[in-house]
Amino acid sequence: MNAADLPPLLARSFTERLMRQRQASPHTIASYRTTFRLLLHYARQQRNKPPTAMTLGDLDTALLGGFLSHLETERGNDARTRNTRLAAIRSFFRFVALHEPRYADLARRVLAIPDKRYTRRPVAYLEREEIEALLGAPDLQTRTGRRARTLLLVAVQTGVRASELIGLRCQDVRLGAGAHVRCHGKGRKERCTPLRKDAAAALRAWLKERRGQPDDPVFPNQRGGALSHDALGYLLGKHLARARARCPSLHRKRVSTHSLRHSCAMELLHSGVDRAVIALWLGHESVEITYIYLHADLKLKEQAMARTVPSQIRPTRYRPDHDVLAFLNSL
């Protein structure tokens, strides 16, 4: 292999490892692509050479450590994003260790770079009155308002991810007895999520108005295509601003599309649904992930505390033994 061995190795890691062997999703490929675009741009500045002339040795641990710091200090990324970028780099160096043994020592050092720890905050979710304020924000006298109200209702009631919501096709909606939506989730997993009567009725009315073909998106943009993530965020922000006028508690919360998913999980938890069912409902890999909702739910903690018996011991002030004080004073 010639001196500039980084470009062909990087290309093979995408075509052989990600696409052919792992059959990674388009979202994963896009995330890895962004990571290496950022990394090569940073390496070009640090090494003063174009990416086509770089060798794998240019990506040593010193440069990678500087790149990870650059993400946080100059690009403003948080620790979780930094760790996601590091995961993509590790994936590449696992491929390197397998196919280029002469770089095994470099790969070993790169794979030893640790993740950065970060503070895990409680999940952000909406209470029932806040959900009602949000669902009441769209103007039902307009087509876009009816689309927005149906979209928000489906998001809150089903708990689907943002990518699953904008990827819904008309053929994925089943109405009538056993109404449900079929979601295409992470890792190419499919699952069916049931619909309540109100969500099913709203979807039935919207699909009748929408008049789409089976493969058309349920919630189209102005040109008839699928909504983008940015468009979905704009739609939520627009109606959230109106909802805050009716529900002041929303001013204290940062609400994203993922907050609607968390809101669905918390409503299921408050209704007494088992954690295993919630994990299946949301398409989680493991039941353990649903522990985040137990940690976030103050009501459940208050109910648990109410079952405890308060202590009957009267509080008294601690008075140290005189011998101990004498010993301490003698030091």
Residue pairs with C-beta under 8 A, 6 or more apart in sequence:
1 8
3 55
4 52
4 53
4 54
4 55
5 55
5 56
5 100
6 51
6 54
6 55
6 56
6 58
6 59
7 51
7 52
7 54
9 56
9 95
9 96
9 99
9 100
10 36
10 92
12 95
12 99
13 91
13 92
13 95
13 96
14 29
14 32
14 33
16 95
17 91
17 95
18 24
18 28
18 29
18 32
18 91
19 29
23 188
24 32
25 186
25 187
25 188
27 163
27 186
31 84
31 88
32 88
32 91
35 84
35 85
35 88
35 89
36 88
36 92
38 67
38 71
38 75
38 85
39 59
39 64
39 67
39 85
39 89
40 51
40 54
42 63
42 66
42 67
42 70
43 51
43 54
43 58
43 59
43 63
43 67
44 50
44 51
46 63
46 66
47 54
47 58
47 63
49 58
56 96
56 100
56 103
56 106
57 103
57 106
59 106
59 110
60 106
60 109
61 106
61 109
61 110
61 113
64 89
64 110
64 113
65 113
68 82
68 85
68 86
68 113
68 116
71 77
71 81
71 82
71 85
72 78
72 79
72 82
77 85
78 118
79 116
79 117
79 118
80 118
82 116
83 115
83 116
86 113
86 115
89 110
90 110
90 111
90 113
93 106
93 107
93 110
93 111
94 107
94 111
96 103
96 106
96 107
97 103
97 104
97 107
97 108
97 111
120 292
122 292
122 295
122 296
123 262
123 292
123 293
123 296
124 253
124 254
124 255
124 256
124 259
124 262
125 259
125 262
125 263
125 265
125 266
125 296
126 134
126 156
126 250
126 253
126 255
126 259
126 260
126 263
127 249
128 267
129 247
129 249
130 243
130 247
130 249
130 250
130 253
131 156
131 263
133 243
133 244
133 246
133 247
133 250
134 152
134 156
134 239
134 240
134 243
134 247
134 250
135 149
135 152
135 153
135 156
136 243
136 246
137 239
137 240
137 242
137 243
137 246
138 144
138 145
138 146
138 148
138 149
138 152
138 239
139 145
140 146
140 149
143 209
146 205
146 206
146 209
147 206
147 210
147 219
148 235
148 238
148 239
149 202
150 202
150 203
150 205
150 206
150 219
151 165
151 219
151 235
152 236
152 239
152 260
153 198
153 199
153 202
154 160
154 165
154 168
154 181
154 195
154 199
154 202
154 203
155 165
155 257
155 260
155 261
155 264
156 260
156 263
156 264
157 195
157 196
157 198
157 199
157 264
158 181
158 183
158 193
158 195
158 199
158 264
159 193
159 260
159 261
159 263
159 264
159 265
159 268
159 281
159 282
160 168
160 181
160 183
160 193
160 261
161 183
161 185
161 186
161 258
161 261
161 283
162 229
162 232
162 257
162 258
163 229
164 183
164 184
164 185
165 219
165 232
165 257
166 217
166 219
166 226
166 227
166 228
166 229
166 232
167 184
167 217
167 226
168 181
168 183
168 217
168 218
168 219
169 214
169 215
169 216
169 217
169 218
170 207
170 210
170 212
170 213
170 214
170 215
170 216
170 217
170 218
171 214
171 215
172 181
172 182
172 183
172 184
172 218
173 181
173 182
173 203
173 207
173 218
174 180
174 181
174 182
175 195
175 200
175 203
175 204
175 207
178 194
179 194
179 195
179 199
179 200
180 192
180 193
180 194
180 195
181 192
181 193
181 195
182 190
182 191
182 192
183 190
183 191
183 192
183 193
183 283
184 190
185 191
185 283
186 283
187 285
189 283
191 280
191 283
193 281
195 203
203 218
206 218
207 218
210 216
210 218
210 220
212 218
212 220
216 224
217 225
217 226
217 227
219 226
219 227
220 226
220 227
221 227
221 228
221 231
227 235
232 257
233 256
233 257
236 255
236 256
236 257
236 260
240 250
240 255
243 250
244 250
244 251
253 259
261 282
262 293
262 296
264 281
264 282
265 278
265 281
265 282
265 290
265 293
266 293
266 296
266 297
268 277
268 278
268 281
269 275
269 278
269 293
269 294
269 297
269 300
270 297
270 299
273 281
275 287
275 290
275 291
275 293
275 294
276 287
278 284
278 290
278 293
279 286
279 287
279 289
279 290
282 290
284 290
294 300
